[in-house]
């Protein structure tokens, strides 16, 4: 066997290179580098220190996410429901969109009013619209009132989506519309916990709701058991949103009003004269 042949010289070269690399690795990381990494890995995943740090980072990140500090109002009247919302979307103290849409029509006679995280609520609204359209394609329906999903069915479907999410969604929703089966307007409030509640007369949501709930409660209670007329419901929604825009720094832009009845959804936009935007 000729140990001086070119093939053996190449083998000796690679052997020397391998030993040199191994020696430098031991000098830099030490003989127990693997065990030290294992201990650090175990410490990171089995102690609460770093987990708390990660949670604080997540909370700081969520604090700056695109949110819809907003004002939402829904009022039942004798022929359906009137809903209204402002149009300001903010990221912390920065106004990211002055004319965003917070009222999404998900069926011919039902709308979804969104407050909370813009990403979470937009995803829910999109999924709900696709679900309603899929049902109409599969079972008929379209604009036919008999096969159309009721407001209650849509609200409970959204409730299930919120409860089945792996992470808690930052949402505050109002589902409002005209129920063709019961021949009246219906309003549901849905919260981040998955709790759903049917509102008998009106509902409010968002950061500006605390400024207007007393006003609406007083105005509607004056009617006794009767429901307001369409014109009165529109006036109350308009004045409530204007008052919230004037008092709440997270509400602003224009006032969007939708009238929902057996004939469908009609929209009206109003620009407050004192708006800060």
Secondary structure, DSSP 8 states (H G I E B T S, - for coil): --TTSHHHHHHHHHHHHHHHHHHHHHHHH-TTHHHHHHHHHHHHHHSHHHHHHHHHHHHHHHHTSEEE---EEEEEETTEEEEEE---EEETTEEEESS---EEEEETTEEEEEEEEHHHHHHHHHHHHHHHHHHHHHH--TT-TTTS--HHHHHHHHHHHHHH-SS---EEEEEEEEETTTTEEEEEEEETTS-EEEESSEEEESTTHHHHHHHHHHHHHTTTTS-B-HHHHHHHHHHHHHHHHHH-TT--S-EEEEEEETTEEEEEEE--TT---
